[in-house]
Amino acid sequence: MRETGLPDAPPIVLIHGWVYDSIETFSKLVPYLADRFRVIMIDQRNYGRSSRLYEDYEIDTAADETAAVMDVLDVRQATVLGYSMGGMVAQALARRHPGHVARVVLAATAAKPMRRPVIDAAGMAALRVLWKVGNLEGARASHYVLRHAGAYGPEHDRWLWDVMLARDSELNLRALRAIKRFDSRKWVGQLIPPVLVIIPTRDQIIFPSAQYELAGLARDPVVLELDARHEAVFSHAGTIADAVVEFAEKS
């Protein structure tokens, strides 16, 4: 857990996605929010400073763990922003712990991100092998994505390489299995908090069609479309922040 911003301001909880932890995900967004909110970034299990747990889990598990951290911090009725996998956690959090969530922002995410069994048991096994033998290649790809999106400058290269190379592929695959099993289509429309859905219309990771489906299932959502890829949280951080501030400050 990391915290910044104004201690007495309204809280906003940021939940990161798959592969990258909260600092890596929200490095561009937080500066736009820190002068208006108490900004709380929660690392999901197996990411950042959180514990490494070599066991399968569900998105609901991550939501319950997020609520537990909020309880420790005495945070209630927060604006909760979930990005990618974090958006799935945010949906589950709003359903399972509605008293913790005043408003929910679902960015670059879906109600059912993996519609078809595109990664079956054999595929997951193959991916595990490739990831373990190709950790350097995975680190190189992740490094390129973050640098190309403008998330970090060259002065952070050494730190970024160390972070990428330290990744544990087995833990990433456990998170991917949780994503694969997630499906909120039957209940996301029953969520009580107001919803803002942010859709990068050129998203290459979470298909835009799945994101539009989420917007259609949610109850009276505010929808922001961005001409952006999945890295919109870096490339369009200012635009996202403006929308989040306006949404969070609605009476």
BELVEN-V250127 format. One record per residue. N is the residue number from 1. RES is the residue in one small letter. PHI is phi in whole degrees, -180 to 180 (NA if undefined). Layout:
# BELVEN-V250127
((N:RES:PHI) (N:RES:PHI))
This chain:
# BELVEN-V250127
((1:m:NA) (2:r:-130) (3:e:-136) (4:t:-152) (5:g:90) (6:l:-99) (7:p:-58) (8:d:-100) (9:a:-84) (10:p:-58) (11:p:-81) (12:i:-128) (13:v:-106) (14:l:-108) (15:i:-119) (16:h:-77) (17:g:-101) (18:w:-76) (19:v:79) (20:y:-102) (21:d:-83) (22:s:-67) (23:i:-65) (24:e:-65) (25:t:-77) (26:f:-109) (27:s:-61) (28:k:-86) (29:l:-79) (30:v:-56) (31:p:-58) (32:y:-76) (33:l:-104) (34:a:-68) (35:d:-92) (36:r:-127) (37:f:-131) (38:r:-85) (39:v:-94) (40:i:-120) (41:m:-108) (42:i:-108) (43:d:-77) (44:q:-67) (45:r:-53) (46:n:74) (47:y:-128) (48:g:55) (49:r:-92) (50:s:-78) (51:s:-67) (52:r:-94) (53:l:-124) (54:y:-88) (55:e:-151) (56:d:-70) (57:y:-153) (58:e:-116) (59:i:-59) (60:d:-58) (61:t:-61) (62:a:-63) (63:a:-65) (64:d:-65) (65:e:-67) (66:t:-63) (67:a:-61) (68:a:-64) (69:v:-64) (70:m:-62) (71:d:-62) (72:v:-61) (73:l:-83) (74:d:57) (75:v:-105) (76:r:-131) (77:q:50) (78:a:-92) (79:t:-76) (80:v:-116) (81:l:-112) (82:g:-115) (83:y:-111) (84:s:59) (85:m:-57) (86:g:-62) (87:g:-68) (88:m:-70) (89:v:-62) (90:a:-63) (91:q:-61) (92:a:-66) (93:l:-63) (94:a:-65) (95:r:-78) (96:r:-86) (97:h:-136) (98:p:-62) (99:g:-70) (100:h:-87) (101:v:-120) (102:a:-87) (103:r:-146) (104:v:-131) (105:v:-110) (106:l:-113) (107:a:-114) (108:a:52) (109:t:-142) (110:a:-154) (111:a:-82) (112:k:-142) (113:p:-69) (114:m:-117) (115:r:-71) (116:r:-108) (117:p:-73) (118:v:-69) (119:i:-121) (120:d:-85) (121:a:-59) (122:a:-66) (123:g:-64) (124:m:-64) (125:a:-64) (126:a:-65) (127:l:-64) (128:r:-62) (129:v:-64) (130:l:-61) (131:w:-67) (132:k:-68) (133:v:-81) (134:g:-115) (135:n:-60) (136:l:-64) (137:e:-66) (138:g:-64) (139:a:-64) (140:r:-64) (141:a:-65) (142:s:-64) (143:h:-61) (144:y:-63) (145:v:-59) (146:l:-67) (147:r:-69) (148:h:-65) (149:a:-80) (150:g:81) (151:a:-69) (152:y:-142) (153:g:-91) (154:p:-62) (155:e:-67) (156:h:-103) (157:d:-57) (158:r:-62) (159:w:-62) (160:l:-64) (161:w:-62) (162:d:-60) (163:v:-64) (164:m:-65) (165:l:-72) (166:a:-82) (167:r:-63) (168:d:-105) (169:s:-64) (170:e:-63) (171:l:-69) (172:n:-62) (173:l:-70) (174:r:-64) (175:a:-65) (176:l:-63) (177:r:-65) (178:a:-65) (179:i:-61) (180:k:-59) (181:r:-86) (182:f:-73) (183:d:-157) (184:s:-107) (185:r:-60) (186:k:-80) (187:w:-132) (188:v:-63) (189:g:-72) (190:q:-98) (191:l:-61) (192:i:-80) (193:p:-67) (194:p:-58) (195:v:-125) (196:l:-113) (197:v:-108) (198:i:-109) (199:i:-117) (200:p:-76) (201:t:-74) (202:r:-114) (203:d:-60) (204:q:-99) (205:i:-109) (206:i:-100) (207:f:-55) (208:p:-54) (209:s:-59) (210:a:-70) (211:q:-72) (212:y:-66) (213:e:-60) (214:l:-58) (215:a:-61) (216:g:-72) (217:l:-85) (218:a:-67) (219:r:-86) (220:d:46) (221:p:-77) (222:v:-84) (223:v:-122) (224:l:-117) (225:e:-100) (226:l:-122) (227:d:-79) (228:a:-153) (229:r:-95) (230:h:-63) (231:e:-83) (232:a:-56) (233:v:-63) (234:f:-95) (235:s:-74) (236:h:-127) (237:a:-59) (238:g:-63) (239:t:-65) (240:i:-62) (241:a:-61) (242:d:-59) (243:a:-67) (244:v:-66) (245:v:-61) (246:e:-61) (247:f:-66) (248:a:-69) (249:e:-94) (250:k:-65) (251:s:-77))
